[in-house]
């Protein structure tokens, strides 16, 4: 408590110095304005002063003498203001001593005015002039000192000084021509006591202000201490939580790195299932392949292999993306190889039916109780190199081909492979077309078709994709891959890639 009080007194001294500077500044401005008004427009004071104030005294009108006196008071207050600016909260008792000296001087201003003006106007009635009420003004301004003792001291100085001036100076001026009421001791004693009482009252007001400020500061200090302690506790909790989060983050990061490493290894396996570029190029020197999984691994895969007097090319779009889709591609790739090895001749529609049965039975999706419901859409082409024909069968996938600049579309059956609702006895349809050197063929999944983009965020769509193939077909096949991807990315904009993308183009 004592330490808090010491800190309070030290801080309060600094605030008192600010208040003192404000008070002296107010007095300096008031004295300067009053002096200017007396010197420039003295008739404004006719209501307050007798005509003698406007008579010449020693070559100057009396109101000018009063104005000069007020300018002197203003100059004094300016010096006091400068002195207070030099004090600090460390100045201690020197501030107090100076305050008492300054209070004595300032409170004497009304008495000085009375003593200077009285001989000039030659009437004791001056003691009843408004000058006397300046004592009230200085007592009231002592509130800004925020000191109980200084407020009482100001009232006491005003009371004693006023009564002494009356008793030793004005009382002897009494004569039969002067109204006895003017110089009656009783009224001047009462006035002096009133000055003292007002000083005491203002002293108690300043004391109450000081107490309330101290209580407020104590409350703020306690609140700040509580907040500081709470901040320390909170900081400790945050630090502990941060450490826990960092540990968890490291664990998650390690698990993620391990998972990513596993998926990247799975990517190597999935890549190994893809046919080599050379295998396709040996059969179709003029070709391109776009195979872009949405994630590290994906649900799209393609198959190409020479068989007897022909070449088999298939594109599969399996359920899902990422790891689930990749698992389905392994099943599909294994299935097509087993079906191909067991076939005496290659018929895409029969292979599609066999693939449907293989996937559905492998995943036990012939039962409603089975939790999974996975499958794929597919395109299978068999190119008979002897007959120069291409036979196509599709499960919800189509084939686009161009002869010269004209587009043709072979639509696949509206039946997916391997799902619970896939019919095991469904017969897929073969489509056979002749091939020549001018025929350009495209197989694709729905990755580009379903991609959202454009200003209205609409799907790319089949119509736009076929138009894109029409533009691409005019370029050499080695340039078509970049043209298609560039057009796709431009349309996609900032939208995320939604699906795995596969497009294969070749010329017969």
N, C-alpha and C positions, 0 to 999 in steps of 0.2 A: 504493500500500500504506500509506504514512504517513498519507495523508488518511483512508483507511478505518480505520486504527488510532485516529486522533484522533476520528473520528466514533463509533467503537466505545466508546472510553473515556468520551466525553461521554454516550453513551446508557447505558453501564454504570454511570456515577455516579448517574444517575437511578434505575436499577434497584436500586443499592446503598442509596440513601436509602429506597426502599420496603422493602427487606429489613431495614434498621436499624429502621424504624418498627415493622415486624412483630415484630422481636426484642425491642424495648423493651416493646411491648404484651404479649408473652408473659411477660416477666419481671414486669411490673407485676401481671398477673393471678395468676401463681404466688405472688408475695409476699403479695398481698391474701388469697388463699385460705388460705395457710399461717398468716398472722396470725389470720384468723378461726377456724381450727381450734384454734390454740393457746389462744386466749382463751375459746372457747366449749366445746370438748370436749377439754381438755388430756390426759385419760387415754388418748386414742388414741395418744399418743406415749410411753406408759409403757415400751413395748418398746425404744424407742431411748434414752431418757434415764434417768439415775439419779434416785433419789428427791429429791436436792437441788434438782432443777429445779422442784419443786412446793412448796418451802419459801418462807416469806415473806422478802423482802429489801427493807429500807427501807419497810415497810408494804404491799408488793405481792408476790404470788407471782412467783417467777422466770419462770415461763412467760408471765406477762403482760408482764414487761419485754422478753422476747424477741419477743412479739407486737407490742409497740409499736415495737421496732426494725425488724421486718419491714414494719410500716406505713410507717415512715420510708423504707425502701428502695423501697417501692411509690410513695411520693410523689416520690422522686427520679426513678424511671423515667418517671413521668408528665411531669415537667418535661423530661426528655430527649426524650420522644416529641414534646412541643410544639416543642422546639428543632429537631428533625429535620424537622418539617412546615414550618418557616420556611425551610429550606435548599432550594435548587434545584440542577439539574445545572450551573448556571453559577457556583455558589459556590466551586468549585475547591478550593484548598488549605485554606480555612477548614473545610470538611467533614472533611478529613484530620486537621487539628489537633484538632478537636473529637472525632473518633473515638478518637484516641490518649489524650486526656484522659479521655474516658468509659470507655475500656477500663481505664485505671489505677484509676479509682474503683470500677467494677463488680467487677473482679477482686479488689479489696481487701475486698469485703463479707464473705467467710468469715473473713479475718483480724480484721476489726472485731468480728465476733461472738465470736471466740475471746478477744480481748483484753478485751471487756466482761464475758463470762460467767465467765472464769477466776477472777478475784478473788472472785466471788460463790459459786462452788462449792468453792473452796479445795482443788483437787486437780489436779495436772498431767496426770492421765489424760484430761482434757477434750480434749487434743490428738489423741486416738484416736477422738473422737466423730464421728458422720456429718457434722458441720459441715465438717470438712476436705474431704470429698468434693464439696462445693459448687464447689471449684476445677475439678474435672472438668466440672461442669455448665457453668460459664462458658466454659471452653475449648471444649467441644462447641458451645455457642451461637455462638462466634466464626465458625463455618462460614457463618452467615447474613450475615456481613460481606463474604463473597466476596473476601477480601484475604489474600494469602499472608503479607505482613509483619505484618498485625494478628493473625493466628492465632498466628504465632511469638511476637509481642510479648505476647499474652495468656498463652501457656505460660510465657514467661520471667518475667513479673510474678508469676504464681502460684508458680513455683519459688523465685524469690528471696525473695518476701515470706514464704512458708511457712517457708523455712529460717531466715530472720532472726528470725521470731517464735519459732521453736523455740530458736535459739541464744542470743538475748539475753533471752528471757522465760521459757521453760519449762525450759530446761536448768539454770538456777540454782536451780530449785525442787526439784531432786533431793535425796533424803534416804534413810537406811537403810530407812525404812518404805515407800519407793516402789520398785516392781519395776524393776530396772535396764533391763529390756527396753523399758519404756515410753519412757525418755528416751535410749536408745542412739543415738548420732549416726549410725551407719551406716544404720539403717532410715529415718531422716528425710532423709538425703542421697539415698538411693535414691528416696524418694517425691518429693523435689524434682526430681530428674533425670527421673522419670517424667512429671511435669507438663510439663517442657520438651520431652521427646520427643513426648508427645501433641500439644503445640502445634505442633511442627514437622511431625508427620504430618498433622494437620488442615490446616496451611498448604499442604502439597503437594496435599492433596485439593482445597482451594479453588483452587489454581493450575491443577490439571487441569480443574476445572469451568469456570474462566475461559477456558482455552484452547479447550475444546470448544464453549463458548458462542460464542467468537469465530469458530471454524471454521464453526459452524452459521449464524452471522449472515452470514459471508462467502459461504457457499453460497446463502443466501436472497437476498443482494444480487445475486450473479451471476445467479441464476435470475430475479430481478425485472428485472435489466438485459436479460437475454435476452428475457424476455416483453415488456418495453417496446420493445426493438428490433423484435421480431417483430410487436408490435401496430402499430408505425409502418409496417412493410412491408405488413402486412395492411390497414391503413387506406388506404395508398396504392393497393393493389390493388383494394380495395372502391370507393374513389373513382373509379378508372379504369373499373372494371366498371360502376359506377353511371352514369358519364358515357356509356359505350357503350350501356347500357340506355336511358338517357334519349334518346340520339340515335336508337336503334332505335325507341323508343316514339313519338318525334316523327314518324319516317318512317312507322311503321305507322298512327299517327293521321292523318297527311296522306293516306296511301293509303286509309284507311277513310273519311275525309271525302269523298275524291274518289269512292270507290265508292258511298257513301251518296247523294251528290249525283246520281250517275248513276242509281241505283235510284229516287230520288225523281222524277227526270225521267221514268223509265220509268213511274212511278206516274201521272204526268200523261197519258202516252200511253194507259195502260190505262183510266184514267177516261174518256178521250175515246171509247173503244170502247163504253162503257156507254150505253144509251138514257137520254134525259132523263126526269126525273120527270114532266114535263108530258106526255110522249108516252104514258106509262102512265095518268096521271090523266085524260087526255082520253077514253080508252077505258073506264077503270074509275075513276070518281071516288073510290070507296071502296076504298083499297088501302094496303099498306105494303110496304116493301122493306128487308130486312136483308142487307147485303153487307159482311162484315168479313173482309178477308184476314188470315191469321195474321201475316204479315210486311208489309213496306211494300207489296209487290205480291203477288199470289196466283194460285192455279190455278183459282179459281171465277170465272165470268163469266155474265151473263145478257143476253139479246137480246130486244128488243120492237120490232115495227114493223107499221104498218097496211099491209094488202095487199088490193087489190080490195075484195071485199065482206066482209072479215074482218080479223083481227088475229093476228099470230104472236108467241108468247111462248116462249122457250127458256131452259133453265138448264143450264150445262155445269160439270162437275167434272173438271178435267184432272189429269193425272199430276203429282205433286209440289206443292211450295209455293214461295213466293218467286219468284226470277227464272226458274227452269226452268218452273214452272207458268204464269207470266205469258206466256212464249214460246208455250206450248201454247194459251193462250187466244187469242192473236193468230191462230194458225193456224186455230183453231176458228171464231173470229169471221169471218175472211176466207172460210172454207169455207161457212158458212151463208148469207152474203150472195151468194156466187157461185151456190150451189145455188138460192137463192130467186129470183135474177134469171133463171135459166135454166128455171124451172118454169112450165108453162102453168097449172097449178092447184096448190094447196098440199095435199099429203098428208103428214102427219108421219112415217108409217112409211117412205114412199119417200125423204123427206128424210134420215131416219136412215140408210138404206142408202147413200145417196149420200155422206153425211158419213163413213161408215165407209170407203168406198172412197177418198175424197179424202185423209183423214188417213193411211191406210195406204200409199198410193202416194206421197204427198208426202214421207213419212219413209223410203220404201224399205223398209218393214217386211214386205214380202212375201218377203224373203230371210232365211235364217237367219244369213247372214254380216253382216247389218246390226247394228252395235253397240247401237243404240237399241231400246227397246221401250216406247214411250209411247203414250198414248191418252187416252180420257176416258169418263166416264159422262154421260148426258144425258137431259133431258126436253124434248120439243117439243110445244107445244099450238097448235092452230089454232082460233080462235073465229070461227064463221060468224055474223056479226051479223044477216044476213037470216033464217037458219033458227033462230037462237038455240040453236046447238049448240056443243059443245066436243069436238074430236077430239084425243086424247092418244096419244103413242107414247113409250116409255121404254127406255133402255139402262141397266139396273141402277139405275134410279131409279123412284120411284112418285109417284102424285098422290093427295092426300087431299082429299076434299071433304065438306061437311056440307050436308044439306037439313034445315031446321029444326034439331033438336039431334042428328040421327042422322049417324054417321060412315060414310063409304064410302071404299073404297080401290081405286085402279086400279094394279095392279102392272105395272111395266115388264118387258121381256124380260131374261132372265139372260144377257145378251151385251153385252160392252163394245165400244167403238168404236176402231178404228185399231190395236190391238195386233197383235203377230205372230201370236198364236193366234186373232185375230178372223177369222171366216169372211166372205170378201168376198161370198158369195152368200146370207148370212143374211137372211131376210125378217122384218122387225120387224112388230109387231102394233099396229093402231089400236084405240083404245077411244073410243067416242062416247057423250056424255051430253047430255041437254037442259039448258038453262040457264034460270033465272028469277031474280028479284030476291032470292030467299031463299037461293040457292046460294052457299056460301063455299068458295073453292078455295085450296089451298096446294101450292106447288112448293118443293122444298128439296134441298140436297145433304146428305151424311152428316156434316158438321162437328159438329152438335150431337149427333147419334145416337152417334157414336164417342167423344165426349169422356168422359175418366175423371174421377170425382169421388165424392162421398158418403163416408160413414164407411169403406166397404170398398174404395174406389177402383175402382169398377166403371164400365163404360160406361153412358152415359145411356140408350141403347137405344131401339128403335123403339116399344116398348109405352109407355114413359114419355113419349116425345115426342108420340105420338098423344094420350095423356091430357092432356098440356100444351096441345095444340092444341084439345082439347075444352073446356078451361077458358078458353083465350084467345078462342074463338069466341063466348063469351057477352058479351064486351066489344066496344065499337065498334072497328073496324079501326085507327083512328088511335091507340088505346091498346094494341093487341095487341103492337106492336113492343117497347115498353118492358117489357111484362109477360113476353114470351118471353125477352128478354135478361136481365132480372132473375132469372128462375127458373133460367136457364142458369148465370149467374155464382154464384148461391147454391149450386147443386149442384157446380160446379167447385171452389169453395173456393180453396185455394192452389195447385192443380195448374195447370201450364202449359196454355195453349190449344194443342190438338194439330193442328187443321186449319182451313182456311178455312171460313167460315160464310156460307151463303146461304139465306134463306127469303123467299119472295114470297107474300103473301096478297092476294086480291081477291074482291070480291063481284060475281056475274054480273048 
